[in-house]
Amino acid sequence: MSGFDLDSQVRDFVRRTENFNEGLGPDAPLPEVRAAYDRMCAGFALAHPPGLRARDGVLHARNPERTLRVRSFATPDAIPGRVVLYFHGGGFIVGGLDSHDSICADLAAGAEVAVVALDYRLSPEHRYPDALDDAEAAYDDLLDSHQAVILAGDSAGATLAVALCLRLRRLGKPMPWAQVLIYPMLHPDVERAVGGPKADAPLLPAASLAGYWRAYTGDEPEPTTDPELAPLALDDFTGLPPAAVFAADIDPLAQDAHDYAAALEASGVAVILHPGHGLVHGYLRGRATSERIAEAFSALVSAVRGFAHSGHI
């Protein structure tokens, strides 16, 4: 953490997170990596807000032979007809319904809107575009029963949200109501931050991004021209829905968030960028122990509430 301007509470959050990975080397078996991630998520999980109902279920994606596991969260006063479809982070290789359970619960209660979290297929067992196919299928299913669907996600999940917007535009399908993105990975050169000033940022060193890329694509890292894999391979985002983009300033992916927000603005799309000063990748979990993270999470909830209840940023 040396060389980065972290306040004491964020430093404590980083240390606590790193403790869950103690003893895991760079070549640790995937089951051990997933188990450590699950323990970390459970260690930061909060009790559900009073009155919130969480329910596991499936979406059939307009195909009775194919089901997608989801978990829905809602309070009795949730605005009708609108829903947040949430894609969890985890580098496409870890995470699921439990990993982001309390995050989605707090988001649903705070924004007063139903949230549906998707358990998309993980890599390397399922390569690109399987996770994106699941995201599209879940979106199609929810759009059948809701007036508007807001896409949201963190890290790899935010990547899926933007990629899905581009796929929907390519296919001529209805656009989401809005996109809410937390520290997304979007640039076509996954190694562009290596050697840069944030390459050794805590919790997500730039060198680790290549491993996620290999797991997700099955290929060695190299710049891609596929925008549904790396959305910033494009520079025209005309017609995409309004966005709220949340960066973490001390994160090798920080520039991705800034570049995407600028590209949206240049394409005439309404966007607000939250730079996340003094924050690290994965900060959502620390909202109960850090005032700075709590403020960022409050801004996230406000953005979702604004989209859900008024349609405006």
Long-range contacts (C-beta under 8 A, 24 or more apart in sequence): 1-202, 3-200, 4-201, 4-202, 4-250, 5-250, 5-278, 6-202, 6-250, 6-278, 6-280, 7-278, 7-290, 7-292, 9-286, 9-289, 9-290, 9-291, 9-292, 9-293, 10-278, 10-279, 10-280, 10-283, 10-286, 10-290, 10-292, 10-293, 12-289, 12-290, 13-280, 13-283, 13-285, 13-286, 13-289, 13-290, 13-293, 14-202, 14-203, 14-280, 16-43, 16-44, 16-289, 17-44, 17-203, 17-282, 17-285, 18-202, 18-203, 26-211, 30-93, 30-124, 33-93, 33-94, 34-93, 34-94, 37-90, 37-94, 37-95, 37-99, 38-94, 38-98, 38-99, 40-285, 41-95, 41-98, 41-99, 41-100, 41-285, 42-98, 44-102, 44-285, 44-286, 44-288, 45-101, 45-102, 46-102, 46-105, 46-106, 46-288, 47-102, 48-102, 48-105, 48-109, 49-75, 49-105, 49-106, 49-109, 49-110, 51-75, 51-76, 51-109, 52-105, 52-108, 52-109, 54-101, 54-105, 56-97, 59-137, 59-138, 59-141, 59-142, 60-141, 61-137, 61-138, 61-140, 61-141, 62-137, 62-140, 62-141, 62-144, 63-137, 66-137, 68-118, 68-119, 68-120, 68-134, 68-137, 68-138, 68-141, 69-97, 69-118, 69-119, 70-97, 70-116, 70-117, 70-118, 70-119, 70-138, 71-97, 71-101, 71-104, 71-116, 71-117, 71-119, 72-114, 72-115, 72-116, 72-117, 73-104, 73-105, 73-107, 73-108, 73-109, 73-114, 73-115, 73-116, 73-117, 74-108, 74-113, 74-114, 74-115, 75-108, 75-109, 75-112, 77-112, 78-108, 78-112, 78-113, 78-114, 79-112, 79-113, 79-308, 79-309, 81-146, 81-147, 81-148, 82-113, 82-114, 82-146, 82-147, 82-148, 82-149, 82-150, 82-177, 82-308, 83-113, 83-114, 83-115, 83-116, 83-142, 83-146, 83-148, 83-149, 83-150, 84-108, 84-111, 84-113, 84-114, 84-115, 84-116, 84-149, 84-150, 84-151, 84-152, 84-180, 84-304, 84-308, 85-116, 85-118, 85-135, 85-138, 85-139, 85-142, 85-149, 85-150, 85-151, 85-152, 85-176, 86-115, 86-116, 86-117, 86-118, 86-152, 86-153, 86-157, 87-118, 87-120, 87-135, 87-151, 87-152, 87-153, 87-156, 87-157, 87-158, 87-160, 87-161, 88-117, 88-118, 88-153, 88-154, 88-156, 88-157, 89-153, 89-154, 89-155, 89-156, 89-157, 89-158, 89-182, 89-183, 89-282, 90-122, 90-155, 90-156, 90-157, 91-155, 91-156, 91-208, 91-211, 91-212, 91-215, 91-216, 92-122, 92-123, 92-131, 92-156, 92-212, 92-215, 92-216, 93-122, 93-123, 93-124, 93-212, 93-215, 93-216, 94-122, 95-122, 96-122, 100-154, 103-154, 103-284, 103-285, 106-287, 106-297, 106-301, 107-152, 107-300, 107-301, 107-304, 110-298, 110-301, 110-304, 110-305, 111-301, 111-302, 111-304, 111-305, 111-308, 112-305, 112-308, 112-309, 113-150, 113-304, 113-305, 113-308, 113-309, 115-152, 116-142, 120-160, 123-215, 123-216, 124-214, 124-215, 124-216, 124-218, 127-216, 127-217, 127-218, 128-216, 128-217, 128-218, 128-229, 129-228, 129-229, 131-160, 131-216, 132-160, 132-163, 132-164, 132-167, 132-228, 135-160, 135-161, 135-163, 135-164, 136-164, 136-167, 136-168, 139-164, 139-168, 139-176, 140-173, 143-174, 148-176, 148-177, 148-311, 149-176, 149-177, 150-176, 150-177, 150-178, 150-179, 150-180, 150-304, 150-307, 150-308, 151-176, 151-178, 151-179, 151-180, 151-241, 152-179, 152-180, 152-181, 152-182, 152-304, 153-180, 153-181, 153-182, 153-184, 154-181, 154-182, 154-183, 154-282, 154-284, 155-182, 155-183, 155-184, 155-185, 155-253, 155-281, 155-282, 156-185, 156-212, 156-216, 158-182, 158-183, 158-184, 158-185, 159-184, 159-185, 159-186, 159-230, 159-231, 162-186, 162-231, 162-260, 163-227, 163-228, 163-229, 163-231, 165-240, 165-241, 166-227, 166-228, 166-231, 166-234, 166-240, 167-228, 169-239, 169-240, 170-228, 175-239, 175-240, 175-241, 176-241, 177-241, 177-307, 177-308, 177-311, 178-241, 178-242, 178-243, 178-244, 178-307, 178-311, 179-240, 179-241, 179-242, 179-243, 179-244, 180-243, 180-244, 180-246, 180-300, 180-303, 180-304, 180-307, 181-243, 181-244, 181-245, 181-246, 181-257, 181-260, 182-246, 182-284, 182-300, 183-246, 183-247, 183-248, 183-251, 183-253, 183-254, 183-257, 183-276, 183-281, 183-282, 183-283, 184-245, 184-253, 184-256, 184-257, 184-260, 185-209, 185-212, 185-230, 185-253, 185-256, 186-230, 186-231, 186-232, 186-253, 186-256, 186-257, 186-259, 186-260, 187-230, 187-232, 187-255, 187-256, 187-259, 188-223, 188-224, 188-225, 188-229, 188-230, 188-232, 188-233, 189-221, 189-222, 189-223, 190-221, 190-230, 191-221, 192-255, 193-252, 193-253, 193-255, 194-252, 196-252, 198-250, 198-251, 198-252, 198-254, 199-252, 201-250, 201-251, 201-252, 201-280, 201-281, 202-250, 202-280, 203-280, 203-281, 203-282, 204-251, 204-252, 204-253, 204-280, 204-281, 204-282, 205-252, 206-252, 209-252, 209-253, 231-260, 232-256, 232-259, 232-260, 232-263, 234-263, 235-263, 235-266, 236-267, 237-263, 237-264, 237-267, 237-269, 238-267, 238-268, 238-269, 240-264, 240-267, 240-269, 241-269, 242-269, 242-270, 242-271, 242-307, 242-312, 242-313, 243-269, 243-270, 243-271, 243-272, 244-271, 244-272, 244-274, 244-300, 244-303, 244-304, 244-307, 244-313, 245-271, 245-272, 245-273, 245-274, 246-274, 246-276, 246-296, 246-299, 246-300, 247-273, 247-274, 247-275, 247-276, 248-276, 248-279, 248-280, 248-281, 248-282, 248-283, 249-275, 249-276, 249-277, 249-278, 249-279, 250-278, 250-279, 250-280, 250-281, 251-276, 251-279, 251-280, 251-281, 252-281, 253-281, 270-313, 271-313, 272-303, 272-313, 274-299, 274-300
